[in-house]
Amino acid sequence: MRNLEKYKGVIPAFYACYDEKGEISPERVRALTEYHIRKGVKGLYVNGSSGECIYQSVEDRKTVLENVMAVAKGKLTVIAHVACNNTKDSVELAAHAESLGVDAIAAIPPIYFHLPEYSIAAYWNAMSAAAPNTDFVIYNIPQLAGVALSQGLFAEMRKNPRVIGVKNSSMPVQDIQMFKMAAGEDYIIFNGPDEQFISGRVIGAEAGIGGTYGVMPELFLKMDELVRANRLDEAREVQYAANEVIYKMCSAHANMYAVIKEILRINENLDLGGVREPLTGMGEEDMEIAREAAKLVKDAVAKFCA
């Protein structure tokens, strides 16, 4: 049996941090990492969807991870998402991540072309081979990648001893159960959809990785605590409060991550910059939504986490 304890808990997906010119800001990356350490989360998922990875270069992503690791190493579990839409760049990022000492690398399948499963397996195994001393997490997000992790592909990937589990962001909660039943106790399944955190945990996920955790980590830490204590009625109240924040953020014209960064500026005095085009940044019409969402976060933290 592998020791998977370092992955069990609340792992926020790390946000892209830009300067005034829209370039990666090492100082802001370090400040956001320090913020997560102060909040007491288990780890960080770096350079994934929330990190705007598909709009960043290989060098951008290296810069982000280098500055996260400069602060987080030894203090947080770090999972680095290394997938690019070609094997060459993905392999380069995988080797770089291992050189920095990350706990695991992760990858979505290649997007756009609907590749056969043997091609997807070869793609994942190539980047895993480039990081031979590092755990590997499959990222299943079919609604965005256009490809779902089948049981057959999952079985093929479990032949790779570095594969330790799945970050499951498909919407059916049952998928978590199916992956858990297929893999057994020597693998970990991460809940992906933030709005279903407690549902995923109850059906078998031992941890969660999510894009909205970082704007309200206290609420997800409280849910984690309550689920572990089997206080599910209370956990549901916190989930509803977190979901209200998510629905409010998603009501903006701006991209949700632009709203999240504005909330962190309001509530935490963290300036992470904007979002990278073609994502839509904050307009004047979005500021009131951000202020309302920021208040919802503060009120919920005061109610449930005092």
C-alpha positions in Angstrom: 0.0 0.0 0.0 1.2 3.5 -0.9 1.2 6.3 1.6 -1.4 8.7 0.2 -2.0 10.8 3.3 -0.2 13.8 1.9 -2.9 14.2 -0.7 -5.9 13.8 1.6 -7.6 17.1 2.3 -8.3 20.5 0.6 -6.1 21.3 -2.3 -6.9 24.7 -4.0 -6.2 25.1 -7.7 -3.6 27.9 -8.0 -4.6 31.1 -9.8 -2.5 32.8 -12.5 -0.7 35.9 -11.1 0.1 38.7 -13.5 1.8 42.1 -13.3 0.4 45.3 -14.8 1.7 44.3 -18.2 -0.1 40.9 -18.1 3.1 38.9 -17.6 3.7 36.4 -14.9 4.6 38.1 -11.6 7.0 36.0 -9.5 6.3 38.3 -6.5 2.5 37.8 -6.7 2.9 34.0 -7.2 4.9 33.9 -4.0 2.4 36.1 -2.1 -0.5 33.8 -3.2 1.5 30.7 -2.1 2.1 32.3 1.3 -1.6 33.1 1.6 -2.5 29.5 1.2 0.1 28.4 3.8 -1.5 30.8 6.3 -5.0 29.5 5.5 -3.9 25.9 6.4 -4.8 24.0 3.2 -3.2 20.7 2.4 -1.6 21.5 -0.8 -1.8 23.3 -4.2 -2.7 22.2 -7.7 -0.5 24.4 -9.9 -0.9 25.3 -13.6 -4.3 23.7 -14.2 -7.5 25.3 -15.5 -7.6 27.9 -12.7 -4.0 28.8 -13.6 -5.1 29.6 -17.1 -2.6 27.0 -18.4 -3.8 26.7 -21.9 -3.1 30.5 -22.4 0.4 30.3 -21.1 3.7 29.4 -22.6 6.0 26.6 -21.3 8.3 29.3 -19.8 5.4 31.0 -18.1 4.4 27.7 -16.5 8.0 27.0 -15.4 8.2 30.5 -13.8 4.9 29.9 -11.9 6.0 26.5 -10.6 9.5 27.7 -9.6 8.1 30.5 -7.5 5.4 28.3 -5.9 8.1 25.7 -4.9 10.4 28.4 -3.6 7.8 29.1 -0.9 5.8 25.8 -0.6 8.4 23.1 -0.6 8.2 21.2 2.6 5.1 23.1 3.7 2.4 22.1 1.2 1.8 19.1 -1.1 2.3 20.3 -4.7 0.7 18.7 -7.7 1.9 20.3 -11.0 -0.4 20.1 -14.0 2.0 19.6 -16.9 -0.2 18.8 -19.9 0.2 20.8 -23.1 -1.5 20.0 -26.3 1.6 18.2 -27.6 3.8 15.5 -26.0 7.1 17.4 -26.5 6.2 20.4 -24.3 4.4 18.2 -21.7 7.5 16.0 -21.3 9.6 19.1 -20.8 7.3 20.4 -18.1 7.1 17.0 -16.4 10.9 16.8 -16.2 11.1 20.4 -14.9 8.5 19.7 -12.2 10.4 16.7 -11.0 13.6 18.7 -10.8 11.8 21.1 -8.5 10.7 18.3 -6.2 6.9 18.4 -6.7 4.9 15.6 -5.1 3.0 14.7 -8.2 2.4 15.7 -11.8 -1.0 15.6 -13.5 -2.5 15.9 -16.9 -5.7 16.2 -18.9 -5.9 14.3 -22.2 -4.9 16.2 -25.4 -7.8 18.4 -26.6 -9.3 19.2 -30.0 -8.5 15.9 -31.9 -10.5 13.0 -30.4 -7.5 10.6 -30.1 -7.9 6.9 -29.6 -7.3 5.7 -26.0 -3.9 4.1 -26.9 -2.7 7.5 -28.1 -3.9 9.1 -24.9 -2.2 6.4 -22.8 1.1 6.9 -24.7 0.9 10.7 -24.2 0.3 10.3 -20.4 3.0 7.6 -20.0 5.5 9.7 -21.9 5.3 12.6 -19.4 5.3 10.1 -16.5 8.5 8.5 -17.9 10.1 12.0 -17.9 9.4 12.2 -14.2 10.2 8.7 -13.1 10.4 9.4 -9.4 7.1 11.4 -9.2 3.5 10.3 -8.7 1.1 10.8 -11.6 -2.6 12.0 -11.4 -5.0 11.6 -14.3 -7.2 14.7 -14.7 -10.7 13.7 -16.0 -12.7 16.8 -17.1 -14.7 15.6 -20.1 -16.9 18.6 -20.4 -13.9 20.7 -21.3 -11.3 18.2 -22.7 -13.9 16.6 -24.9 -12.6 13.1 -23.9 -13.8 11.1 -20.9 -11.7 8.7 -18.8 -13.1 5.3 -19.5 -12.7 2.3 -17.3 -10.6 0.7 -19.9 -8.2 3.6 -20.2 -8.0 3.8 -16.4 -7.2 0.1 -16.2 -4.5 0.6 -18.8 -3.0 3.5 -16.9 -2.9 1.6 -13.7 -0.2 -0.6 -15.3 2.0 2.4 -14.7 3.2 2.2 -11.1 3.5 5.9 -10.8 -0.2 6.5 -11.4 -1.9 7.1 -8.0 -5.4 8.2 -8.9 -7.8 10.6 -10.6 -8.8 14.2 -10.2 -12.4 13.7 -11.3 -14.1 16.8 -12.5 -16.9 15.1 -14.4 -20.3 16.1 -13.2 -21.8 12.7 -12.3 -20.8 12.0 -8.7 -21.2 8.3 -9.5 -18.0 8.5 -11.6 -16.1 8.9 -8.3 -17.6 5.6 -7.0 -16.8 3.8 -10.2 -13.2 4.9 -10.3 -12.8 4.1 -6.6 -14.3 0.6 -6.9 -12.1 -0.2 -9.9 -8.9 1.0 -8.4 -9.2 0.1 -4.7 -7.6 1.6 -1.6 -4.1 1.9 -3.1 -5.4 4.9 -5.3 -6.9 8.2 -4.4 -9.8 9.9 -6.1 -10.0 13.7 -5.9 -13.4 15.4 -6.1 -13.4 18.0 -8.8 -16.7 19.9 -9.0 -16.6 22.4 -6.1 -20.4 22.6 -6.0 -20.4 18.8 -5.1 -17.6 18.8 -2.6 -19.5 16.9 0.1 -21.3 14.7 -2.3 -18.0 13.5 -3.8 -16.5 13.0 -0.4 -19.4 10.9 0.8 -19.4 8.6 -2.2 -15.6 7.9 -2.0 -13.3 10.8 -2.8 -10.7 11.2 -0.1 -9.7 14.7 -1.1 -10.7 17.7 -3.3 -9.0 19.9 -5.8 -11.0 22.9 -6.8 -10.8 26.3 -8.6 -13.0 28.2 -6.1 -11.3 26.9 -2.9 -8.7 29.7 -3.0 -11.2 32.5 -2.7 -12.9 30.9 0.4 -10.5 28.2 1.8 -12.1 28.4 5.2 -15.4 27.1 3.9 -13.9 24.1 2.2 -11.7 23.3 5.2 -14.8 23.5 7.4 -16.6 21.1 5.0 -13.7 18.7 5.1 -13.7 18.8 8.9 -17.4 18.2 9.1 -17.4 15.3 6.6 -14.6 13.6 8.5 -16.7 14.0 11.7 -19.8 12.6 9.9 -21.7 15.8 10.6 -23.3 15.9 7.2 -26.3 18.2 8.0 -23.8 20.9 9.1 -21.6 20.2 6.1 -24.5 20.7 3.8 -25.2 24.1 5.2 -21.6 25.2 4.5 -21.8 23.7 1.0 -25.0 25.7 0.2 -23.2 28.9 1.4 -20.1 28.1 -0.8 -22.4 27.4 -3.7 -24.2 30.7 -3.3 -20.8 32.4 -3.7 -20.0 30.4 -6.8 -23.4 31.2 -8.4 -22.9 34.9 -7.7 -19.4 34.8 -9.2 -20.6 33.0 -12.3 -23.4 35.6 -12.8 -20.8 38.2 -13.9 -20.0 39.2 -17.5 -16.3 38.7 -16.7 -14.6 35.4 -16.5 -15.1 33.8 -13.0 -11.3 33.9 -12.3 -11.3 37.6 -12.9 -14.1 37.9 -10.3 -12.2 35.7 -7.9 -9.1 37.9 -8.1 -11.1 41.0 -7.4 -12.7 39.3 -4.3 -9.2 38.4 -3.1 -8.2 42.0 -3.5 -11.2 43.1 -1.5 -11.1 40.5 1.2 -7.4 39.7 1.5 -5.6 42.7 0.0 -4.0 40.3 -2.5 -3.4 41.8 -6.0 -3.0 39.0 -8.5 -3.6 41.1 -11.6 -6.3 40.3 -14.2 -6.9 37.3 -16.5 -5.2 36.6 -19.8 -7.2 37.2 -23.0 -9.2 35.7 -24.5 -10.7 35.4 -21.0 -12.8 38.4 -20.3 -11.6 40.7 -17.6 -13.5 42.8 -15.1 -15.8 45.6 -16.3 -17.5 48.3 -14.3 -20.7 46.2 -14.4 -18.9 43.3 -12.7 -17.6 45.3 -9.7 -20.9 45.2 -7.7 -21.1 41.4 -8.3 -17.6 41.1 -6.9 -18.4 43.2 -3.9 -21.5 41.2 -3.2 -19.6 37.9 -3.5 -16.9 39.2 -1.3 -19.5 40.0 1.4 -21.0 36.5 1.0 -17.6 35.0 1.6 -17.0 37.1 4.7 -20.4 36.5 6.1 -20.2 32.7 5.6 -16.7 32.5 7.2 -18.0 34.5 10.2 -21.0 32.2 10.5 -19.4 28.8 10.0 -15.7 29.2 10.8 -15.6 31.6 13.8 
